[in-house]
Amino acid sequence: MNSRWRFTEITVSVIATCKVLLELQVIVPHPGTYINQLRLTDLGVRFLRTAPDHQLAPGFLDRLAARLPDFPKGALALLRDAAACFDVALYRPALVVLGVAAETLIEDGLDELAKRGFPEAGPALKKQAGDRIGSFRKLLQNSSSARKPSP
């Protein structure tokens, strides 16, 4: 699947999710603004308080860092930067920084797989971003179905 199609698929999924959340009145637009400026309703706040550990709940990244002490610090810093942008309605910069964080984590994952004896990981690192994600997904599926010993 090419990266343009994947982006379109993800965009449609996000729009569909927003539509459902709007219909359920978990989120609503700020009065007198565009639809891209949303806020949580009381129902949305209650949902986040009862959800086990939702990514939008306050303090999520701190809990993530505590739960996964080996989580890459650079990627965590990028995620915090993206969250800070999102908090002040800088959506495009938030998505750009989030993309950089995702690419960083994918490269780290491919490096780790290469160290553990997956020769396909090296060539995957040289691919473009959209193709690299597909290669990474295939490698993860292969690694979970047939574990290779570390050298």
Residue pairs with C-beta under 8 A, 6 or more apart in sequence:
1 9
1 134
2 130
3 128
3 129
3 130
3 131
3 133
4 130
6 130
6 133
18 27
18 38
21 27
21 44
22 28
24 43
25 41
25 43
26 40
26 41
26 43
26 44
26 47
27 38
27 39
27 40
27 41
27 44
28 38
28 39
28 41
29 35
29 37
29 38
29 39
30 37
30 38
30 39
36 91
37 89
40 48
47 54
48 54
48 56
48 57
49 57
51 57
53 60
53 63
54 60
61 76
61 79
61 80
61 83
64 71
64 76
65 71
65 76
72 104
72 105
72 108
74 104
75 101
75 104
75 105
75 108
78 97
78 98
78 100
78 101
78 104
79 98
79 101
81 97
82 94
82 95
82 97
82 98
82 101
83 94
85 91
85 93
85 94
85 97
86 94
103 129
103 132
106 132
106 133
106 136
107 125
107 132
109 136
109 140
110 121
110 124
110 125
110 132
110 135
110 136
110 139
111 121
111 125
113 121
113 139
113 143
114 121
114 122
114 125
115 150
116 143
116 148
116 150
116 151
117 148
117 149
117 150
117 151
118 139
118 142
118 143
118 148
120 135
120 138
120 139
120 142
121 139
123 135
124 132
124 135
124 136
124 139
125 132
127 135
